[in-house]
Amino acid sequence: MRKNRKYYLHIPVTLKVENRNILNHIVGIDLGVNHLAVSFDDEGNTRFFSGRAVKEKRAKALALRKRLQACGTKSAKRKLKKLREKENRYVTAVNHAVTKALISQYGAGTLFIIEDLTGIRTATERVRLKSRYVMVSWAFYQFREMLEYKAALSQSEVLAADPKYTSQSCPVCGNTTKANRNRKKHEFCCTVCGYRSNDDRTGAINIYRKGWNTLFAEAC
């Protein structure tokens, strides 16, 4: 295949993956923009992958994109194409780094629980226009695909859970309300029991527990 005056050779490869049912770790992962990913595991450990650098980089790219689109010349269109390709490479590199770090941290026999973000574009239509570009354009599906194939190669698994109410539910008392979460401060504070933590961390805890509940239901 020829692209940008360069030739690329794509060779399909099929790898045999060993099936294992033994689980050494269970990890819940909350995906977002403020933090690209937040993990919570069965030992109570939390890991944050900051999204600040990504937000800043993509905000600059958006500003440049608008200027080039307003220009409308052939030269501007060529630059727009290169900008899109550069952004795609950047997204791929970040997703690769984060998924690799998660796989390396936990190793074989890990069950990763992530949000089933089907319909993410529809959900983000309610986000204010200024933030929508960053929200909608982030490659959540690519993240999931990378995590799935890397997990399979390390004899681990990925389970997608329903993200409904994971950002609103208190992991201590179960109280579920939008008032529990302060989006501007990125805080979670239960209006009933007073439990307080980072909102993305709370989401990761609830996703982790949804995975546990799914496993328990299957066992029964």
Phi, psi and chi 1 to 4 in degrees:
 res  aa     phi    psi   chi1   chi2   chi3   chi4
   1 MET       -  135.7 -179.9 -177.8   73.5      -
   2 ARG  -104.3  129.1 -171.6  168.5 -175.3  -96.1
   3 LYS  -149.3  127.5 -173.4  176.7 -178.0 -178.8
   4 ASN    53.0   44.9  -63.6  -28.7      -      -
   5 ARG    64.0   18.3  -60.1  179.2 -176.7  177.6
   6 LYS  -126.3  153.2  -65.2 -179.3 -178.9  179.3
   7 TYR  -107.7  136.0  -71.3   92.3      -      -
   8 TYR  -122.8  137.5  -63.1   85.9      -      -
   9 LEU  -110.4  119.2  178.4   62.9      -      -
  10 HIS  -102.1  119.0  -66.2  -88.8      -      -
  11 ILE  -116.9  111.8  -57.0  175.7      -      -
  12 PRO   -67.9  135.8    5.1   -1.9      -      -
  13 VAL  -129.1  133.0  177.1      -      -      -
  14 THR  -107.6  123.3  -58.4      -      -      -
  15 LEU  -111.3  136.8  -61.8  176.0      -      -
  16 LYS   -85.3  126.5  -69.6 -175.0  178.0 -179.9
  17 VAL  -112.9  131.3  178.5      -      -      -
  18 GLU   -77.1  133.0 -153.4  176.6  -43.8      -
  19 ASN   -86.7  127.7  -68.8  -36.7      -      -
  20 ARG  -134.2  138.7  -66.3 -168.3  177.1 -179.8
  21 ASN  -104.3   -6.8  -64.0  -40.3      -      -
  22 ILE   -78.2  124.1  -60.8  175.1      -      -
  23 LEU  -109.8  126.2  -64.8  177.7      -      -
  24 ASN   -97.4  -27.6  -61.0  -42.2      -      -
  25 HIS  -143.2  151.5  -61.2  -73.5      -      -
  26 ILE  -125.7  128.9  -63.0 -179.8      -      -
  27 VAL  -130.7  124.8 -177.3      -      -      -
  28 GLY   -93.5  137.0      -      -      -      -
  29 ILE  -127.5  121.8  -57.9  172.9      -      -
  30 ASP  -100.1  127.4  179.4   83.9      -      -
  31 LEU  -103.4  143.2  -59.3  178.1      -      -
  32 GLY  -165.5 -160.0      -      -      -      -
  33 VAL  -111.2  -45.7  175.5      -      -      -
  34 ASN   -60.0  -45.5 -174.4   51.7      -      -
  35 HIS  -120.4  124.2  -68.8  103.9      -      -
  36 LEU   -59.3  -40.0  -59.7 -179.8      -      -
  37 ALA  -153.2  142.5      -      -      -      -
  38 VAL  -130.6  126.0  177.8      -      -      -
  39 SER  -109.8  147.7   63.7      -      -      -
  40 PHE  -136.9  126.0  179.2   85.4      -      -
  41 ASP  -112.7 -178.7   63.1   26.9      -      -
  42 ASP   -72.4   -4.4   42.0   15.7      -      -
  43 GLU  -105.2    6.8  -64.7 -179.0   -5.5      -
  44 GLY    82.9   11.3      -      -      -      -
  45 ASN   -83.1  141.5  -60.7  -46.3      -      -
  46 THR  -122.0  139.0  -56.0      -      -      -
  47 ARG  -131.1  131.0 -175.7  173.1 -178.1  179.6
  48 PHE  -107.6  133.2  -66.5   87.0      -      -
  49 PHE  -112.3  102.7  -65.3   88.3      -      -
  50 SER   -63.1  144.0  176.8      -      -      -
  51 GLY  -108.1    7.5      -      -      -      -
  52 ARG   -60.0  -47.6  177.8  176.8  -64.5  178.4
  53 ALA   -62.7  -38.0      -      -      -      -
  54 VAL   -65.6  -44.9  172.2      -      -      -
  55 LYS   -61.2  -43.2  -71.6  170.2   67.4  176.4
  56 GLU   -66.0  -43.3  -68.7  175.5   -8.3      -
  57 LYS   -65.1  -42.6 -168.5  175.6 -174.8   69.7
  58 ARG   -75.3  -27.8  -55.1 -147.4   78.9 -177.8
  59 ALA   -66.8  -40.5      -      -      -      -
  60 LYS   -65.7  -40.0  -70.2  179.0 -179.4  178.7
  61 ALA   -64.8  -37.6      -      -      -      -
  62 LEU   -64.4  -42.5  176.1   59.5      -      -
  63 ALA   -62.7  -42.7      -      -      -      -
  64 LEU   -66.1  -39.5  177.4   57.1      -      -
  65 ARG   -59.9  -43.2 -176.4 -169.1  -61.1  -84.5
  66 LYS   -63.9  -40.6  -73.4 -178.4  177.1  179.3
  67 ARG   -65.9  -41.1  -69.9 -161.6  -62.1  -90.0
  68 LEU   -68.5  -39.1  -69.1  172.3      -      -
  69 GLN   -65.5  -35.8  -72.3  173.2  -23.5      -
  70 ALA   -69.4  -30.1      -      -      -      -
  71 CYS   -68.6  -52.1 -173.9      -      -      -
  72 GLY    75.6    5.8      -      -      -      -
  73 THR   -80.3  167.7   63.2      -      -      -
  74 LYS   -62.2  -39.4  -71.6 -175.9  177.9 -179.9
  75 SER   -62.2  -40.9  175.0      -      -      -
  76 ALA   -65.2  -38.9      -      -      -      -
  77 LYS   -65.2  -38.0  -70.2  178.5 -179.7  178.8
  78 ARG   -65.1  -40.4  -73.9 -164.8  -63.6  -90.7
  79 LYS   -66.9  -36.0  -70.5 -180.0 -179.7  178.7
  80 LEU   -61.9  -41.9  -88.6  170.6      -      -
  81 LYS   -63.2  -44.0 -177.1  179.3  178.1 -178.6
  82 LYS   -65.3  -35.9  -70.8 -177.5  178.5 -179.9
  83 LEU   -64.4  -43.6  178.7   62.0      -      -
  84 ARG   -61.5  -43.7  -76.2 -166.3  -63.4  -91.9
  85 GLU   -64.6  -38.3  -68.0  170.2   -9.9      -
  86 LYS   -66.0  -41.1 -175.1  177.2 -179.4 -179.8
  87 GLU   -63.5  -42.7  -78.1 -172.6  -83.2      -
  88 ASN   -62.4  -40.6  -71.0  -22.8      -      -
  89 ARG   -64.7  -38.8  -70.7 -165.6  -61.8  -89.1
  90 TYR   -65.6  -46.3  177.2   68.5      -      -
  91 VAL   -58.7  -45.2  168.7      -      -      -
  92 THR   -61.8  -42.5  -60.8      -      -      -
  93 ALA   -64.5  -41.5      -      -      -      -
  94 VAL   -67.0  -46.8  171.3      -      -      -
  95 ASN   -61.2  -38.3  -82.6  -21.4      -      -
  96 HIS   -63.1  -44.5  170.7   69.2      -      -
  97 ALA   -64.0  -43.3      -      -      -      -
  98 VAL   -69.5  -46.3  175.1      -      -      -
  99 THR   -65.8  -37.2   52.7      -      -      -
 100 LYS   -63.6  -41.4 -178.3 -179.9  178.7 -179.3
 101 ALA   -62.9  -40.9      -      -      -      -
 102 LEU   -66.5  -44.0  -72.5  166.3      -      -
 103 ILE   -64.8  -42.5  -64.4  -64.6      -      -
 104 SER   -65.9  -34.9  -61.0      -      -      -
 105 GLN   -67.2  -39.3 -179.9  177.3   -5.5      -
 106 TYR  -105.8  -25.2  -68.3  102.3      -      -
 107 GLY    71.6 -160.2      -      -      -      -
 108 ALA   -67.8  154.6      -      -      -      -
 109 GLY    73.4   31.7      -      -      -      -
 110 THR  -109.5  136.6  -58.9      -      -      -
 111 LEU  -104.3  113.6  176.3   62.6      -      -
 112 PHE   -94.3  123.9  -64.9   96.9      -      -
 113 ILE  -103.2  119.5  -45.1  -64.3      -      -
 114 ILE  -122.1  167.3   63.4  171.7      -      -
 115 GLU   -75.8  138.5  -60.0  167.5  -83.6      -
 116 ASP   -82.5   98.7 -175.5   -4.2      -      -
 117 LEU   -95.0   30.6  -67.0  173.1      -      -
 118 THR   -59.3  130.3  -57.3      -      -      -
 119 GLY    85.6   18.8      -      -      -      -
 120 ILE   -60.8  -33.0 -175.1   64.8      -      -
 121 ARG   -66.0  -39.5  -72.6 -176.6  176.0  -87.9
 122 THR   -66.6  -41.5  -59.1      -      -      -
 123 ALA   -63.8  -36.0      -      -      -      -
 124 THR   -83.3   -1.0   52.6      -      -      -
 125 GLU   -64.3  -20.7  -73.8  -55.1  -48.1      -
 126 ARG   -86.0   -7.0  -66.6 -171.3  -63.7  -86.1
 127 VAL   -73.4  143.7  176.3      -      -      -
 128 ARG   -58.2  145.6   58.5 -165.2  175.8   95.4
 129 LEU   -53.2  -38.0 -173.1   60.9      -      -
 130 LYS   -60.1  -33.4 -174.9  178.2  178.6 -178.4
 131 SER   -95.4  -11.3  -56.6      -      -      -
 132 ARG   -63.5  -37.8 -167.1  175.7  -60.6  167.2
 133 TYR   -59.0  -47.7  170.2   74.6      -      -
 134 VAL   -66.0  -42.6  178.5      -      -      -
 135 MET   -64.9  -53.2  -69.3  -73.8  -70.3      -
 136 VAL   -72.4  -33.8  175.5      -      -      -
 137 SER   -83.3  -12.2   59.8      -      -      -
 138 TRP   -69.3  137.8 -173.4 -109.4      -      -
 139 ALA   -86.6   75.9      -      -      -      -
 140 PHE   -65.9  -38.2  -68.7  113.6      -      -
 141 TYR   -67.7  -37.0  -69.4  108.8      -      -
 142 GLN   -64.2  -39.1 -174.6 -168.7   65.1      -
 143 PHE   -58.4  -47.5 -179.8   96.5      -      -
 144 ARG   -62.2  -43.9  175.4  175.1  171.1  175.5
 145 GLU   -62.8  -42.3  -71.1  174.6   -9.3      -
 146 MET   -64.4  -43.8  -75.0 -173.0  173.5      -
 147 LEU   -63.7  -39.5 -173.8   64.9      -      -
 148 GLU   -64.8  -45.9  -74.6  177.0  -22.7      -
 149 TYR   -73.8  -32.9   87.3   74.9      -      -
 150 LYS   -71.7  -36.0  -69.3  174.6 -175.5  177.3
 151 ALA   -65.0  -42.1      -      -      -      -
 152 ALA   -61.5  -39.9      -      -      -      -
 153 LEU   -69.2  -22.3  -68.1  176.0      -      -
 154 SER  -105.3   21.3   66.4      -      -      -
 155 GLN    57.6   40.5  -69.3   80.5   52.4      -
 156 SER  -121.8  177.6  -64.6      -      -      -
 157 GLU  -136.3  160.7  -60.3  175.4   34.3      -
 158 VAL  -126.9  130.7  176.0      -      -      -
 159 LEU  -121.7  128.4  174.8   66.3      -      -
 160 ALA   -93.5  124.8      -      -      -      -
 161 ALA  -111.9  153.9      -      -      -      -
 162 ASP   -65.1  120.9 -177.2    0.1      -      -
 163 PRO   -80.8    3.4   31.9  -35.9      -      -
 164 LYS   -56.7  125.7 -166.5  173.3 -177.3  179.7
 165 TYR    67.4    5.9  -57.0  125.4      -      -
 166 THR   -66.0  -22.7   53.4      -      -      -
 167 SER   -94.2   -4.3   63.3      -      -      -
 168 GLN  -115.6  -16.3  -58.5  175.2   21.3      -
 169 SER   -89.3  135.6  -60.4      -      -      -
 170 CYS   -79.4  124.5  175.5      -      -      -
 171 PRO   -74.1   -6.0   26.2  -33.2      -      -
 172 VAL   -97.0  -54.4  175.1      -      -      -
 173 CYS  -109.0  -11.3   70.7      -      -      -
 174 GLY    87.3   -1.5      -      -      -      -
 175 ASN   -60.1  128.1  170.6   43.4      -      -
 176 THR  -123.2  114.4  -57.6      -      -      -
 177 THR  -162.1  150.5  174.7      -      -      -
 178 LYS   -63.3  -26.6  -69.7 -178.4  179.6  179.5
 179 ALA   -65.7  -15.9      -      -      -      -
 180 ASN   -68.8  -24.0  -75.1  -21.9      -      -
 181 ARG  -111.3  130.4 -173.8 -175.9 -173.2 -172.3
 182 ASN  -107.0  100.8 -173.1  -35.8      -      -
 183 ARG   -65.6  -37.3  -71.2  179.4  175.9  -88.0
 184 LYS   -65.7  -39.0  -69.9 -175.8  178.0  179.6
 185 LYS   -94.2   -4.7  -65.7 -177.8  177.5 -179.9
 186 HIS    56.5   43.7  -57.0  -66.9      -      -
 187 GLU  -121.2  152.4  -70.0 -179.3  -10.2      -
 188 PHE  -120.5  124.6 -176.3   98.1      -      -
 189 CYS  -138.4  112.8 -176.9      -      -      -
 190 CYS   -65.9  130.4 -179.6      -      -      -
 191 THR   -75.9   -9.2   57.0      -      -      -
 192 VAL  -104.5  -58.4  173.4      -      -      -
 193 CYS   -98.8  -10.1   72.2      -      -      -
 194 GLY    85.0    3.4      -      -      -      -
 195 TYR   -55.1  135.0  165.4   82.4      -      -
 196 ARG  -134.3  136.8 -175.7 -174.7  -63.4  -89.9
 197 SER  -166.9  177.3 -174.5      -      -      -
 198 ASN   -64.4  140.0  173.2  -88.0      -      -
 199 ASP   -66.1  -37.0   57.6  -10.2      -      -
 200 ASP   -70.7  -35.7  -67.5  -29.2      -      -
 201 ARG   -63.4  -41.9  178.3  178.2 -178.2  -88.0
 202 THR   -61.3  -40.1  -58.2      -      -      -
 203 GLY   -61.3  -42.0      -      -      -      -
 204 ALA   -64.2  -38.6      -      -      -      -
 205 ILE   -63.1  -45.2  -66.8  172.8      -      -
 206 ASN   -67.0  -36.3  -72.9  -32.6      -      -
 207 ILE   -66.1  -41.7  -68.2  166.6      -      -
 208 TYR   -56.7  -44.8  164.3   82.7      -      -
 209 ARG   -70.1  -32.2  -69.3 -173.4  173.9  178.6
 210 LYS   -63.8  -37.5  -77.7 -159.1  171.6 -170.1
 211 GLY   -63.4  -44.1      -      -      -      -
 212 TRP   -59.0  -45.6 -101.1  117.8      -      -
 213 ASN   -62.1  -38.1  -67.2  -21.5      -      -
 214 THR   -64.4  -43.7  -59.9      -      -      -
 215 LEU   -63.6  -42.1  -72.0  177.8      -      -
 216 PHE   -64.1  -41.7 -179.2   77.5      -      -
 217 ALA   -64.4  -38.5      -      -      -      -
 218 GLU   -67.4  -36.5  -69.8  177.0   -6.9      -
 219 ALA   -68.6  -31.1      -      -      -      -
 220 CYS   -80.4      -  -66.1      -      -      -
